Amino acid sequence: MTVDNSAELTVSRVSKTFSSKSGDVKAINNVSLNIYKGEFVSLIGPSGCGKTTLLRLISGLEQDYEGEIVLEGRRIEKPGLDRGMIFQEHRLLPWLTVGANVALGLPGSKSHNKERVQFYLERVGLADFIDAYPAQLSGGMSQRAAIARALICQPKVMLLDEPFGALDALTRVHMQEEIEKIWLAEKTTMILVTHDIEEAIFLGDRVVVMSTRPAEIDTIVPVSLPRTRDRSSPEFVELRKNVVNIFHEMIGTYSI
Amino acid sequence: MTNIISTIFGLSRQAADKPHKRGTVVSPFISRIKIYANLMIVPLLLLTVWQILSGTGLLLEVVLPSPWKVLMGLRTIILDGTLGIDLRDSGIRVLVGYFWGVLIGLSLGLASGLSKFVERLVGPVVDVLRQIPLYAWIPLIILWFGIGEMSKYVIIAKSVFIPVFVNTLQGIRGVSKDYIEVSQVLELRYFKLLSKVVMPSALPSIFTGLRLGAGFAWMAVVAAEMLGGLTGIGYGLLQAKDFLQSDKLIALMLVIGLVGFLVDRVLKLAESSVLHWRKGFSGEK
């Protein structure tokens, strides 16, 4: 792959192997991908394929990989505030109020940060819940608070690891629209790992289809439909069919 | 016997269910009375059995005095002031021993929890020492500290130290990796990591240690006072035995139980006010 200097995040020839007593497991094999500033990239693949591992490598929570992951010229070695992470579970600290959770990554005193916290809670639609405890929130609300906690640090890249996987179907669709609004407003680069094809197409500028383990990039599908996308439009349905076919072919070849 | 128990439980269950089935609203006053009634079932049952056993005349009064006789014994030791003195002296010993036990247990527990190196130094030693029962320690403690106040403090502090240390260490080790990852992603500094993530997460376990420690302290003081000295609840028990005053003996035992119970409830109250964010399982109706 040619080095592309205009890319914000470059993943080049990355492989990752986990060692355990029962032997080595290769999770990712030779993955290369350029991600551009302000882009929304969906990573999709069969469950357990290693797409989450790739995201965790970019976040720095997983280390010791082969190849290079470079964010604006610096090789990623450990976690940092320039990359926001949304986990599948909200991971709010139950002993802190929603406001204190959102302010967690900010330096400085509580009163000093109050306006910013208020601003980002408004952005995710939780303005009235600044003093509530996480136990008082629904699943969707908790995940929104987690998004505010990541956004407030103004990361260059937001990493979303199946963030809506644990939510019910209606809330999930609503959250997809919310995250698109946030993306349009903040212009943050976003990388979404999902196993929901519709979600991947609805949100992604590109849909990166990954193979079964060890994960390799199978196909990259550009999505040029205008936003906000209509899930029932013929173009959307067509794209969806294409991605499903890619999956069928891929799993077909692998099962032989 | 089992028939009596099941009848009592059966009746009380019926009483609790009926109003709901009819759809009438149960006033909070009535439901509170019901809760108290539930709480009284087992104590009243025990009291009844006790009264029956002591009333048959098969047992000598010195072996098992009647509940009434014990109540009178309690009245005597309250009125002649011996109970007050015993409680005061035991209480002071417990406070001193508990203070040192908590101080050492908490600081070593925190240090081991936060540093693998300290844990390697201290952990295995404590794990071996805590297998040695309290009664095996007592001869050595007496040899070293005599039978005065100091040995009592040491015995109590030693029994408090173990649960406080173990639970503090466990609490810190039990902090969820999920939260640690959040703190890594947010680049929390060490002090913030401790104050916002590690300590609040370990606090429930630390409180368990403090509560267990308080219980152990109260038990240890009685044991320590039976070894020597001229005051305290433990001494009072021995004296009651020597004079065959079984009514006073049982009265003292009940006092020990009640005081321990009250101390535990107070700590539990403190715990739930500190850990107000926690919504645990409170049990079925």
Contacts between the chains, C-beta under 8 A, distances in Angstrom:
chain1	res1	chain2	res2	distance
A	59	B	185	6.3
A	60	B	184	7.7
A	60	B	185	8.0
A	61	B	181	5.6
A	61	B	184	6.4
A	61	B	185	7.0
A	78	B	184	7.7
A	79	B	181	7.9
A	79	B	184	4.4
A	79	B	185	4.8
A	79	B	187	6.9
A	80	B	187	6.0
A	81	B	186	6.8
A	81	B	187	5.1
A	83	B	185	7.3
A	84	B	185	7.4
A	85	B	181	7.9
A	85	B	185	4.5
A	87	B	178	7.3
A	87	B	181	7.6
A	87	B	182	7.8
A	89	B	178	6.8
A	91	B	178	5.2
A	91	B	179	6.6
A	91	B	181	7.6
A	91	B	182	5.0
A	93	B	179	6.4
A	93	B	182	7.6
A	93	B	196	6.9
A	93	B	197	6.6
A	93	B	200	7.1
A	94	B	277	5.4
A	94	B	278	7.3
A	95	B	200	4.1
A	95	B	201	7.6
A	95	B	203	8.0
A	95	B	275	7.8
A	95	B	277	4.6
A	95	B	278	7.9
A	96	B	196	6.8
A	96	B	200	7.8
A	100	B	196	8.0
A	104	B	182	7.7
A	104	B	186	5.7
A	104	B	188	7.2
A	104	B	196	6.5
A	105	B	186	3.6
A	105	B	187	7.1
A	105	B	188	7.4
A	133	B	277	5.3
A	135	B	277	6.9
A	135	B	279	5.4
A	149	B	186	7.7
A	150	B	185	7.9
A	153	B	186	6.9
